[in-house]
Amino acid sequence: MKFRKNALACASVLALGAGVAQADPVTVGLITTLSGGGAGLGVDVRDAFELALQMNGTDAIHLVVEDDGQRPENAVQIADRMIQSEGAQILTGIIWSNLAMAVVPAVTAQDVIYVSPNAGPSALAGAGCTPNYFNAAYQNDTMHEAAGQYANTLGYQNAFIMAPNYPAGVDALTGFKRYFQGTLAGEVYTQLGQTDFAAEIAQIRASGADSIFIFEPGGMGISFMRQYAQSGVDLPIISAAFTFSQDVLPAVGDAALGVINTAEWSPDMDNEANVAFVAAFQEAYGRLPSVYAAQSFDTANLILSALAAADISDLDAFRTAMRAADFDSVRGSFRFGNNQHPIQNYYAREVVSVDGVLTNRIVGTAFEDHQDVYAADCAME
């Protein structure tokens, strides 16, 4: 991996001013999906985390990366090995909520810090919150809550909703329904990893819906959109960023044009940190970053900001430094709620073509300073 000097120079605004408190590098274990249908998501998480370390010019972190193959049992074994054999004091990287639920409770019980760059299951945001768990991305429901809210703005009144049957899928449909004011023409849970959506598209066709809300991340979304484009059904789609993230748009193609999706970040956000990040990511990897990359980049810089302020051997001080979130987020404003999940804005984005490249552009704001509903059940203050 080669980082061009001009990209790093334009990104120098992100370098940490303070020296890192640790005398020796802290081992961070990054467990993510680097093979199979979800590999594109994990590649972006890995690449953006490594980019943040390069841009900061720091040796504060010794990074260990492993592929979970999107299998919970793999993730559990890797986490145990990283803690016991590698001496990892911080873990991160997991994409999928079922893997997070298999790994995070056992990890945090050992006084190892886990920082999520993506998965945000509701079980870890409410009564199950813990001081050793930080989510630097979102709580699962929230992007979908934003989609439900923005569907009202678009005037949709009878939506067909669909997601995979796993924790994030349940959270997705729960979140959409929490804010959508219309009726449901249908509600379907698909299989995780499903690639044939003929039956679901037939249900959509017969449902009488005026719109579709889908959450089908990674290869699932690619398969659905290709089949949907060929089906002749032309109902408008609203979604969250996962199904129309930068990593999948080239594979979906023009069928994605015009789709509205919600996220807390977009590549066209005009703040200094984001402009530098997008430019550096393109220079380093020859592609635009996805929302997964943006979240991972922030995760790395969050960890570095805490390491600059406190020694991880003093967990109370380190957790306090993490909660301070004293870094320049690519999202602009970033702060933690009491459950150590972000309170942040959520935007409506439209898939557009810019110089022949499919990407997303902000077209509206769904929520400002939005906090997940589960924070009220978290005993931390």
Disulfide bonds with the S-S distance in Angstrom:
Cys129-Cys378 2.08
